Amino acid sequence: MAHPGINCYCHFCGSPLRFQIARVGETVNCFNCWMETVLFIPGLQAPYSVEECVLETRDIRWAENRFGVRHVLGCVENKSGRHLNWVRIEFILFSKQGCPVGSTSDCLIDVPRARLWNFQAPVGQSEALHVSDPLLACEYGRVHRPATSATAVGKAPIAAIQAKAIRNP
């Protein structure tokens, strides 16, 4: 008897993954990017609890390196109480008019619990003046509500700019 297959997607690169339904909750390597991902059934509750991946962001700000390349900088702390195989942070970039002009991201492999990661996401689009709130993901999927620490970005605390863009000085 053939076992029906089901599709989900890689939490890192978004490539489709086909698997037998009995494998839900297993961690596998994506055939495209080779990053680990936990198999799930789209549209149903995840096979793991939201506490599996607790991340806190803070000190998100714009910076420029000595070569003139702009970056979105900040810190991510793994507060999960467990080791994570990878963590990715992504931002949507916006123009002065508020139109999306691209995205930027950074990734860290091998993230032990309580690890503080100083990320640096490069911004190549000269028209990018604002960024979205951080979008975080790990092998368990997207972190829907990352914890934010009330630290300053310019003059506004991160917690106070939930629906607003972080502005480039």
Summary of the structure (lengths in Angstrom):
residues: 169
radius of gyration: 17.5
end to end distance: 62.5
largest distance: 63.4
contacts: 476
relative contact order: 0.19
helix: 6%
strand: 49%
